[in-house]
Amino acid sequence: MDVKQVLEKIGLSPNQIKVYIILNDYGQKSAGKIAKLAKIDRSSCYYALQSLIEIGLVSYALVGNIKIFQGTGPKRILEYLEEQQEDVKTILPELIKRHNSGKAEGQVRLFKGIKGVKSIFLDMIRTGEDNYAYGSEGQLSSRMPEFVTQFNRLKKEKGIKTHLIIREGRKELDNETSEYKYLKHIKASPAVTNIYGNKIAIVIWTDEPEGVIIENSAAAQAFRSYFDFMWDNAN
C-alpha cells in the first residue's frame, strides 16, 4: 500500500490526506498556499485543517494576524491510533453485552470478498475452538498468503488446532497448527466447510470469494458427527 491508501484506511478523508501530505512534504504553510498546492478550494482546506487539528495531526502558530499551519511528526499517527484503540476498549464490555443479548440461536451471517473471508477466519480465532474442516484445496494460502502468516501465528498463540480432511494427493504447508487425514476418490471443490464451537463456516473460493457463518449448536454438532465419521475412515 502507498501512503494515501494507508491514510485512507485509518479513516482520513481525501481532503485531509491531501492537506496532511502537503504539510508533511513542504513544512509550514498558510491555508491559502496549502489549498493551492493541494488543488482544493479554501473552504474545503480550512475544514480539513480544522479536523486535523482536532485529532492532533496538525498544529498552527500566529505570525502577525496570519495562521501558519504545520503537520505534527508522523509518529503522531500511531499515537492517534492508540488513543482510538483505548477509546474502543472502554466501550467494548458494553458492546459485547449488547451483542450477546441480541443474538438469537440459528443466526446466519453472509460475507463477500477477500475482506469478508478474512472476517470469517478471524471469527475462528475469537471463538478460540479447534477447527474441523474438509474440502480445502489450499485456497487460503494461495489467495491470502500474507494473512495466512498472521492467522497461523494467532492460532499458535491461542492454542487452536485445525483438523483437516483433504483429498489424497494434496499437500498442505502448515504442519505446526494443523493435522491432516486423506480420503480417496474425492473431487476438487471450491467449497470449504469449517466447524468450530457452535458454528459452521462455509467458504466458497470463486473469483470473488464468499462465505456464510451459521451459528447453531445442533447444526454444528450434526456437521461434526459427519466430520468424525469421515475422519475415522480417512488415512
Order of alpha helices (4+ residues) and beta strands (2+ residues): alpha-alpha-beta-alpha-alpha-beta-beta-alpha-beta-alpha-beta-alpha-alpha-beta-beta-beta-beta-beta-alpha
